Amino acid sequence: MNITEQVTTAEDLIKQAGAKAEDGDWVGAIHSYNQALLLDPNNPRAYGGRGLVRANLGDKHSAIEDCRNAAKFFLAQGKIANYEMVLDYIRRIEHK
């Protein structure tokens, strides 16, 4: 994504965060996920992504909290496969 492009939606910010995470810019990724959650506070993808980044940074408590929020919102949306996947991530984080 070109730096001069204006990011206006939560989905744009989630994509931006994913690109930053892939580049190893963990702090930038968290910032983008935070911005996405300001626009859409019930977005499970933003919580899940931020949780995975936090887990990679060693912030186990915050990672689990974010993943639990992601699971809650995926379940509320009826996205059972996503819900179960996030529960698996939580188990992995807890056993690190």
C-alpha positions in Angstrom: 0.0 0.0 0.0 1.4 3.4 -1.0 2.1 5.6 2.1 0.3 8.5 0.5 -3.0 6.6 0.1 -5.6 7.5 2.7 -6.8 4.6 4.7 -10.5 5.1 5.6 -12.0 1.8 6.6 -11.3 -0.8 9.3 -10.7 -3.4 6.6 -8.1 -1.1 4.9 -6.4 -0.7 8.3 -6.5 -4.5 8.9 -4.8 -5.1 5.5 -2.2 -2.4 6.3 -1.6 -4.0 9.7 -1.1 -7.4 8.1 1.4 -6.0 5.7 3.3 -4.3 8.5 3.3 -7.6 10.5 4.7 -9.5 7.6 7.5 -6.9 7.3 8.3 -7.4 11.0 6.9 -3.9 12.0 5.1 -5.2 15.1 4.6 -1.8 16.7 3.2 -0.4 13.4 0.9 -3.4 13.0 -0.5 -2.9 16.5 -1.0 0.8 15.8 -3.0 -0.1 12.6 -5.1 -2.7 14.4 -5.8 -0.2 17.2 -7.0 2.3 14.5 -9.2 -0.3 12.9 -10.8 -1.1 16.3 -11.5 2.6 16.8 -13.5 2.5 13.6 -15.1 -0.9 14.2 -14.8 -1.9 17.9 -16.5 -5.3 17.2 -14.2 -6.5 14.5 -12.9 -10.0 15.3 -10.2 -9.9 12.6 -8.7 -6.8 14.1 -8.7 -8.4 17.6 -7.3 -11.6 16.3 -4.6 -10.0 14.3 -3.5 -7.8 17.2 -3.6 -10.8 19.5 -1.2 -12.7 17.2 1.2 -9.8 17.0 1.1 -9.3 20.7 1.8 -13.0 21.1 4.9 -12.7 18.8 6.0 -9.8 21.0 5.7 -12.0 24.2 2.7 -10.1 25.6 0.9 -13.3 26.5 -1.8 -11.7 28.7 -2.9 -9.1 26.1 -2.6 -11.6 23.3 -5.1 -14.0 25.0 -7.4 -11.1 25.9 -7.5 -10.0 22.2 -8.0 -13.5 21.0 -10.9 -14.0 23.5 -12.5 -10.9 22.1 -12.0 -12.2 18.5 -13.6 -15.5 19.5 -16.6 -13.8 21.1 -17.3 -11.7 18.0 -16.7 -14.6 15.6 -19.2 -16.7 17.6 -21.7 -13.8 17.7 -21.4 -13.6 13.9 -22.0 -17.3 13.5 -18.5 -17.9 12.1 -17.8 -21.1 13.9 -14.7 -22.2 12.0 -13.1 -18.8 12.8 -14.2 -19.1 16.4 -12.7 -22.6 16.7 -9.4 -21.4 15.0 -9.1 -18.6 17.5 -9.7 -21.0 20.5 -6.9 -23.1 19.1 -4.6 -20.0 19.0 -5.5 -19.3 22.6 -4.5 -22.8 23.7 -1.2 -22.4 21.9 -0.5 -19.1 23.5 -1.4 -20.4 26.9 1.1 -23.3 26.5 4.1 -21.3 25.3 
